[in-house]
């Protein structure tokens, strides 16, 4: 399904799953997490190097995002991330420099893996949404690419 972003670029709404990771355009993909259903309340969890393909070095969360605001709008040179919607919902737009994809996150038993070198932006946060982000690196300001043109140049240098 194709949609138009505010800047009139086309975006593909996708459901690339872990088993699709070798397909073209599926560098970022959804990973299902264990889910134990119980009448007292469900339980899910994530383990490094088992459910996600990296060691967790940092964890942070995004919350109280005002209506209409976006988060992200950058890429990382080295950092990999796994994003889970613990509560509420939001969309993550990923861009590899040639293709943009939209992932809608709204359940706590799956998340989105984003490898290094992928531009990401989070948007359409529902009221009281909570995004948990697991990171493969400690914070390093030099790892961020905030300018989209610099991101495209970085991608060209990788090839």
Secondary structure, 3 states (H helix, E strand, C coil): CEEECCCCCEEEECCCEHHHCCCCCCCCEEEECEEECCCCCCEEECCECCCECCCCCEEEEEECCCCCCCEEEEEECCCCEEEEEEECCEEEEEECCCCEEEEEECCCCEEEEECCCCEEEEECCCCCCEEEEEECCCCCHHHEECCHHHHHHHHHHHC
